[in-house]
């Protein structure tokens, strides 16, 4: 599970990347401390790399999700600080990114920021997947 403040950009991108890169062996969800709705620029820059996140929902994290998650990845300091305590079996990983939705400027500036964030999110997802693959091979699965 990927968690950020509003579940509109970073965690949505991470969910999309994970579905694209590991769709056959992992179940993924994303949520936020709050639900800010979908961000059209996040949807746009993900579509540029062939990933459609337009049907994903912006949702607020709840106890059921925290119980479900084997791994909780926080993508911002606010989510790390505000996150309710996950269950004892849940591993936590903090991989913060700046929020592209907070950037102000013209469309070109915004798209550049969102594209950079998209690419950084992919790097973090790849890192998480490598960690999970390592755990699976150590455990003989």
C-alpha positions in Angstrom: 0.0 0.0 0.0 1.2 3.5 -0.9 0.2 6.4 1.3 0.6 10.1 0.8 -1.3 13.2 2.1 -4.1 13.5 -0.4 -4.0 10.4 -2.6 -4.2 12.5 -5.7 -0.7 12.4 -7.2 2.2 10.5 -5.7 0.4 7.5 -4.3 -1.9 7.3 -7.3 1.2 7.2 -9.6 2.8 4.5 -7.4 -0.3 2.4 -7.6 -0.3 2.7 -11.4 3.4 1.9 -11.7 3.0 -1.1 -9.5 0.1 -2.5 -11.5 2.2 -2.0 -14.7 5.5 -3.4 -13.4 4.2 -6.3 -11.2 0.6 -6.9 -12.1 1.0 -10.7 -12.1 2.4 -11.1 -8.6 1.3 -8.3 -6.3 -1.9 -6.7 -5.2 -1.6 -2.9 -4.7 -3.7 -0.1 -3.2 -3.1 3.5 -2.5 -4.7 5.9 0.0 -4.2 9.3 1.6 -4.4 10.8 5.1 -7.1 12.8 3.3 -8.8 12.3 -0.1 -8.1 15.3 -2.4 -9.7 13.7 -5.5 -7.9 12.8 -8.8 -5.3 15.2 -10.2 -5.7 15.6 -13.9 -2.0 16.4 -14.4 -1.0 13.1 -12.7 -3.5 11.3 -14.9 -2.0 13.1 -18.0 1.7 12.4 -17.3 1.0 8.7 -16.5 -0.9 8.3 -19.7 2.2 9.6 -21.5 3.9 6.4 -20.5 1.0 4.2 -21.3 -0.5 3.9 -17.8 -4.1 4.8 -17.2 -4.8 5.8 -13.6 -8.1 7.6 -14.4 -10.3 4.9 -12.9 -8.4 4.8 -9.6 -10.2 6.4 -6.7 -8.8 9.0 -4.3 -9.6 7.5 -0.9 -8.7 8.0 2.7 -6.8 5.4 4.6 -8.8 3.3 7.1 -8.1 0.5 9.6 -9.1 -2.2 7.2 -6.5 -1.1 4.7 -3.8 -1.0 7.3 -4.7 -4.5 8.4 -4.7 -5.7 4.8 -1.2 -4.2 3.9 1.9 -6.4 4.2 4.0 -3.4 3.3 3.1 0.3 3.8 5.1 2.8 1.8 4.8 6.4 2.8 5.6 8.9 0.1 5.7 12.1 2.1 6.7 13.2 5.6 3.1 14.2 6.4 1.8 10.7 5.7 4.7 9.2 7.7 3.9 11.4 10.7 0.1 11.2 10.5 -0.4 7.6 9.5 -2.3 5.5 12.0 -0.4 2.6 13.4 -0.5 -0.4 10.9 -0.9 -3.9 12.1 2.0 -5.7 13.7 2.6 -7.8 10.5 3.0 -4.7 8.3 6.4 -3.5 7.3 6.9 0.2 6.8 9.1 2.0 4.3 9.4 5.8 4.1 10.4 7.1 0.6 9.4 10.7 0.6 8.8 12.9 -2.5 7.9 16.5 -2.9 4.2 17.1 -3.9 4.0 18.3 -7.5 0.5 19.6 -6.8 2.0 22.4 -4.6 4.0 23.8 -7.5 2.7 27.0 -9.1 3.4 28.2 -12.6 2.4 27.9 -16.2 1.4 24.6 -17.8 4.9 23.8 -19.1 6.4 24.3 -15.6 3.7 22.1 -14.0 4.1 19.3 -16.6 7.8 19.3 -16.1 7.4 18.9 -12.3 4.7 16.2 -12.7 6.9 14.3 -15.2 9.9 14.4 -12.8 7.7 13.2 -10.0 6.3 10.4 -12.1 9.9 9.2 -12.9 10.9 9.4 -9.2 7.8 7.5 -8.2 8.8 4.8 -10.7 12.3 4.5 -9.2 10.7 4.1 -5.7 8.3 1.5 -6.9 11.1 -0.4 -8.6 13.0 -0.3 -5.3 10.0 -1.6 -3.4 9.5 -4.4 -5.9 13.2 -5.4 -5.6 12.9 -5.5 -1.8 9.8 -7.7 -2.1 11.4 -10.0 -4.7 14.3 -10.4 -2.3 12.1 -11.4 0.6 10.2 -13.9 -1.6 13.3 -15.6 -2.7 14.7 -15.7 0.8 11.5 -17.3 2.0 11.6 -19.9 -0.8 8.5 -18.6 -2.7 
